[in-house]
């Protein structure tokens, strides 16, 4: 029998106008310490973002999300945070911010297959 993995996930949100506190879910970060797993998936719905703010910089958002993905993956060009251990990278990615990209509080769960769980959460919460 396969073991369940205790994981944490957070939803990545874009907040086009921080002062209005309106947001769209655009991604998910999933982390499992035991499996040494961390992954970021995101999807940018430009039409929905422009409905909240017609002058939001979508290209900068893409750059920032790519940077988050590099940090999660521990990429060599991801900067000093990408060089940290996986739990530290997850904590940094999910730290509270008052910027255009924010995350929900982390939520726990159990999974037999982290990739499938990631895809399910992404489809339910983002797509």
Secondary structure, 3 states (H helix, E strand, C coil): CCCCEEEEEEEEEECCCHHHCCCEEEEEEEEECCCCEEEEEECCCHHHHHHHCCCCCHHHHHHHHHHHHHHHHCCCCCCHHHHCCHHHHHHHHCCCCCCCEEECCCEEEEECCHHHHHHHHHHHHCC
